[in-house]
Amino acid sequence: MEPVVVDYSRCVGAIVPSVLGLSDASWLPEAVDGAKTIVLLVVDGLGWRALQDHPTALPNLLRFAGGPTTTVFPATTAAALTSITTGTSPSQHGLTGYRVRVEDNVLNVLRWKSEARGVLPPAPAFVQRVEPFCGQHIPIVIKAEHVDSGFTQAHLRGADISAWVTNAAIVANCSRLATQGHRLIYAYYSRLDEVAHEFGLLDGAYEAELRNVDALVAELRNALPSECALMVTADHGQVHIEADAWVDLGSEIESILVAQSGDARARYLYARPGAQKELGAVCRERFGELAWVKTRKELIEEQWLGQQLGKSVPGRIGDVCLMPFAPVGFVDRAMPRERNLKSAHGAPTTEEMQVPLLAARGEI
């Protein structure tokens, strides 16, 4: 199996600059061409594989034009949403995973909480310094509970926020904003990812939530004028994880670590001084049949996170990164609840990296 290689000029991180006329837009779905307004709906966790495996649950979305594109590496919410909103790669915006090491402390990005006891989290604008939406004032429609979070300040600051609690509010807000002449409206839906993590991909709950997504897409399209295009994409796909598929690093590896960060399927490991080479060798020997094992130098030189490298980024990448191609997750003892997840993402597999890029015109 070969990892998915990201073309950062035509991945989810290139959508916003293309829509705003700042870069080539010829690769976007045909329905976008000539549209006065574009509603960009980001469905958290909607991999392209879901459309292939559950076509009867997604009949409305499958009528849209377009096809698959790729997310960024790592294939996880913090990195990908920030790439979507800033139009830059993780190597530029610096949110290199769900948990990021910032000045020797690990920051839980989605909760915006330092994992060191008694240490306050850094300011969002310090950790992520790229202006969202290329500096333009864009209206956004996001879940009410996310409005005041540090992560929202990091990747959506400066935007006009309309909050939603119900799917009907998503439709109503997007419909209202579409009449106001905005070029771009950004909407984010998180529930599919939440259901996948709680129930996995094989439970009926996951397919039921796919049907909810499809109903939302249909209702939203029906509420938009014909000069408006509804474009649907995602931040990552998913891999089902069985309860016995969580892999402990083992005492030999843990004894030479000073920290871990990242995600269960894109796990950054930080070695104690002088043990970097030892860590890489031991990880390749122990996990080479489960995962791609890359050093920090390899990740940077091979441009896994993008071409341009921000000054703070190397320290946010571990000495070694474990990226499983097998359906497993790597355990960090600092995150004991993580192994309760029934799906995960982050690695450069097709299931996690390929996401939809589909569009259709409104029907009013």
GISUL-V656296 format. One record per helix or strand. SS is the DSSP state (H for helix, E for strand). FROM is the first residue (numbers start at 1). LEN is the number of residues. If there is no record, write none. Layout:
ss from len
SS FROM LEN
SS FROM LEN
//
This chain:
ss from len
H 12 8
H 30 3
E 37 7
E 47 1
H 48 6
H 55 3
H 61 3
E 65 6
H 77 10
H 90 4
E 99 4
E 105 4
E 113 2
H 124 4
H 132 4
E 139 5
H 144 3
H 150 7
E 160 5
H 167 12
E 184 6
H 191 9
H 204 19
E 228 6
E 239 2
E 246 2
H 251 4
E 257 7
E 266 6
H 276 12
E 291 5
H 296 6
H 314 3
E 320 5
E 329 2
H 336 5
E 343 2
H 350 4
E 354 8
//
